[in-house]
Amino acid sequence: MRIPKKENQDSGRRSFLKNAAIASSILIVPRHVLGGVGYTAPSDQLNLAAIGAGGKGSSDIKNASVNGRERVVALCDVDFSGSASRSVENFPNAKKYHDYREMLDKEKDIDAVTISTPDHVHGPAAAYAMERGKHVYVQKPMTHNIREARKLTEMARANKIVSQMGNQGGSNPLLDMVQNWIDDDKIGKVSKVQVWTNRPVWPQGIPFPEPEPSKKPEDLHWDLWLGPSAYIPYTPNLHPFNWRGWWDYGTGALGDVGCHLIDIPFRTLGLMYPTDAECSVASIYTDMWTADYYPKGCPPASFITLHFDATSKSKSPIEMTWSDGGIRPSHPDIIPADDDIGGRNSANGVLIIGEKGIISTNINDSSPLMPKLYLNDGTTEFGPEVEENEEPEYGHQRKWVDACKAGFNSKEHKALTSSFDYAGPMTETVLMGNLAIRSYMLRRENSRGQAEFFGRKKLLWDGENMRITNLEEANQFVGREYRDGFKV
């Protein structure tokens, strides 16, 4: 896709203004005279907008503004009466919109957008912005499905878009400890990785709520909240948070923390697309002798196995397991019984298991990384118990903003920890788990009129071509169907 000439990011608005000033011999007043130490000239400010200004979106756009160093010109949200009101208070001069398409079409001077909506809107909103030459910061997971992740990765590269996914732990400097242990061969050849979480902490494994149009909040633009999903009447208990457990809108526990936790081994071991996926899921009781599932939503718990080819970081194939719903792996023998594994209370974590030892770690907002190295010979090495962060979320948003100002080919862009060139394949891997879960729940009637679950097998994955090669019905979950006006 072609970027409009006026929005080409390597010869953008700020460069034009600077060159025009020189050409016309306009006297440039020193910045310290205009605004004191730390002053940023208006011509050097990035024009930012938020798509999704409440919840996580309020901190994303605030952090991206870098304490007012950059200019927030517009805010978009489907309901400004809730937590999005904080963004309105923080940026009272920003114009307000309910439809991101209208905002991006009207506000021509927007340089970059943060996207912090429910998962199902990430892909359509990011694609719409990138088509118009806007840099994008997209909350995790980068997209709702695998095909969207691939398309956005290709689009960012083709349109020279500076991109970043909101897995801020990737910018945590303590992650370098894990990388150094791997690079220094401290634990030897890695063959197994175990990842787990206490999520979900929202409703899952229950019937889909009943529509109640009369209860729709006055300020909520419901049709825009649905976005690419099929229209249904207003349904309580979806907006603003409990959408996570329903496939039309969310991506379950994997989408919530998978991009934090799986990021650690994916990054440090140099993984790429998995070769296969297999899972089992917790069922729900329906009546005597019957275990069933609600296909519209994620199950209450799942266990997933992914395999990866050998990499330059580890010379043997790697098996990664994921478990959610509070199910965690057994305590390794070489880790003292009273030590947590992963993070605090062993609630979320990662074990990278090598022939000479184990790396135990975690990364999310409530339980810091705290890397721990346990070797078979009894040697240990621990990261700090308390992190000292110099800026919010390790500067994850600020670094993206700096890269936007420096340009697509800049060293600042290349230094980003989760640009789409990295975040795209990693997100695809995370979402492979959901593809396996949804395939596991596929059923049809057999010749005796009984339910037959025919997707319960190891799914063989052709990552380059985004296809399951041994169960055609599973490929319906690689992408999704879209309502008019929202297609990626």
Secondary structure, DSSP 4 states (H G I P E B T S, - for coil): -PPPGGG-TTS-HHHHHHHHHHHTTPPPPPHHHHH-TT---GGG--EEEEES-STHHHHHHHHHTTTTTSEEEEEE-S-TTSTTHHHHHH-TTSEEES-HHHHHHH-TT--EEEE-S-HHHHHHHHHHHHHTT-EEEEPSSS-SSHHHHHHHHHHHHHTT--EEES-GGGG-TTHHHHHHHHHTTSS-SEEEEEEE-----S--SSPPPPP-GGG--TT--HHHHHTTSPP----TTSTTTGGGGBTTT--HHIIIIIHHHTHHHHHHTT--S-SEEEEEE--EEEETTEEE--TTB--S-EEEEEEE---SS-SS-EEEEEE-TT--PPPPTTS-TTS-SSSGGGSSEEEEEESSEEEEE--BTTB----EEEETTS-EEE--SS---SSGGGGHHHHHHHHHHH-TTSHHHHT-SS-HHHHHHHHHHHHHHHHHHHHHT--EE-TTS-EE-TT-SPEEEETTTTEESS-GGGGGGTS----TT---
